[in-house]
Amino acid sequence: MAASIFGPLADAGINVDMIVQNVSEDGRRTDLTFTMGRAELDRALDAIRKAAPQIGYKDLVSASDVAKVSIYRHAACGLILASPNTMFKTLAIVIGINIQVITNLGDQGGVLIAEDYGRLAVRALHSAYGLGSGMNYANPVNRERSER
């Protein structure tokens, strides 16, 4: 299924940067969430709709009101961040932000949250990790979901 979705996106020049896949409760479908830059949303939706017969998805849902916030652990620069749990506690418990999607791979962890909370989340995480105020705030992205 993934190739039937990401092939047409690649052919359309869409840069996908976060991918999360889960099996549905009944085990017969796959729930796939992925992100790309907001400017690419219309082209991505068009590419997926054109490939619908090959993909065979049940539902296609898009959202442009989310922000992706990521943490990185980089030993070479002397920056060793605590576990991703610090991120989760800071966002969910300390400032009460609902985390919509979580992804973690190696030295990078990321979450999708409501876009309205992007800047607040980055400021809170910089404080929680002792990084100061920071310059680059949350990068708004789109979230796609396709069920098969």
C-alpha positions in Angstrom: 0.0 0.0 0.0 2.7 2.5 0.9 4.3 2.3 -2.6 0.9 2.9 -4.2 0.6 6.2 -2.3 4.2 7.4 -2.2 5.0 6.6 -5.8 2.4 9.0 -7.2 3.4 11.6 -4.6 7.1 11.3 -5.6 6.1 11.5 -9.3 4.3 14.8 -8.5 7.4 16.1 -6.8 5.8 16.1 -3.3 8.4 16.0 -0.4 6.9 13.9 2.4 8.7 14.3 5.7 6.8 12.5 8.4 5.1 9.1 7.9 3.2 7.1 10.6 1.3 3.9 9.7 -1.0 1.9 11.9 -3.2 -1.2 11.3 -6.9 -0.6 11.9 -8.7 -2.2 14.8 -10.1 -4.9 12.6 -6.7 -5.6 11.1 -7.9 -5.4 7.5 -7.1 -1.8 6.8 -4.1 0.5 7.2 -4.2 4.0 8.6 -1.5 6.1 7.1 -0.7 9.7 8.3 2.0 11.8 6.6 3.0 15.4 6.3 4.4 17.7 3.7 4.7 21.5 3.3 1.4 23.4 3.2 2.1 24.7 -0.3 2.1 21.1 -1.6 -1.3 20.0 -0.2 -3.4 20.6 -3.3 -0.9 18.8 -5.6 -0.7 15.9 -3.1 -4.5 15.5 -2.9 -4.7 15.6 -6.7 -2.0 13.0 -7.1 -3.7 10.7 -4.5 -7.1 11.1 -6.0 -5.8 10.3 -9.5 -4.2 7.1 -8.1 -7.3 6.1 -6.1 -7.9 2.9 -8.2 -4.4 1.7 -7.5 -4.4 2.7 -3.9 -7.9 1.5 -3.1 -8.3 3.8 -0.1 -11.6 4.0 1.9 -11.2 7.6 3.0 -8.9 10.5 2.4 -8.8 13.2 5.0 -6.5 16.3 4.9 -5.8 19.0 7.5 -3.8 22.2 7.0 -4.3 23.4 10.6 -1.5 21.4 12.2 2.1 22.2 13.2 4.9 19.7 13.4 7.3 20.2 16.3 10.5 18.1 16.4 13.3 17.5 18.9 16.7 16.4 17.9 19.5 14.7 19.9 22.9 15.6 18.6 26.0 14.5 20.6 28.6 16.1 18.3 27.3 19.6 19.1 27.2 18.8 22.8 23.4 18.7 22.8 22.0 15.6 24.5 18.3 16.1 25.1 16.4 14.1 27.7 14.0 11.4 26.6 11.0 12.2 24.4 9.0 11.9 27.6 10.1 15.5 28.5 8.4 16.6 25.3 5.2 14.7 26.0 5.0 15.9 29.6 5.7 19.5 28.6 3.1 19.6 25.8 0.3 17.4 27.3 0.6 18.0 31.0 2.3 21.3 31.6 0.6 23.4 28.9 -2.3 21.1 28.0 -1.8 20.7 24.3 -3.4 17.6 22.6 -0.8 15.6 20.7 -2.4 14.3 17.5 0.5 12.2 16.1 3.8 11.1 17.6 6.8 9.8 15.7 10.3 8.9 16.8 13.2 7.6 14.9 16.8 7.5 16.2 17.9 10.9 17.2 14.7 12.7 16.2 11.2 12.8 17.7 8.2 14.8 16.4 4.6 15.5 17.1 1.7 17.0 15.3 -0.4 19.5 17.2 -3.0 22.2 16.5 -1.3 25.0 14.5 -2.5 27.6 17.0 -0.3 26.1 19.7 2.9 25.8 17.6 4.8 28.8 18.9 3.7 28.2 22.5 4.9 24.6 22.2 8.3 25.5 20.8 8.8 28.1 23.6 7.7 25.7 26.3 10.0 22.9 24.9 13.0 25.3 24.7 12.4 26.1 28.3 11.9 22.5 29.3 15.2 21.4 27.6 17.1 24.5 28.8 17.7 25.8 25.2 16.7 29.5 25.6 14.1 31.3 23.5 15.0 29.8 20.1 14.5 31.4 16.7 12.7 28.9 14.5 9.2 28.2 15.6 6.9 25.3 14.6 6.7 24.5 10.9 3.1 24.3 9.7 2.5 21.2 7.7 -0.4 19.2 6.3 -1.5 15.9 7.6 -3.0 13.3 5.2 -4.7 10.1 6.2 -5.6 7.3 3.8 -7.4 4.1 4.9 -7.4 1.0 3.0 
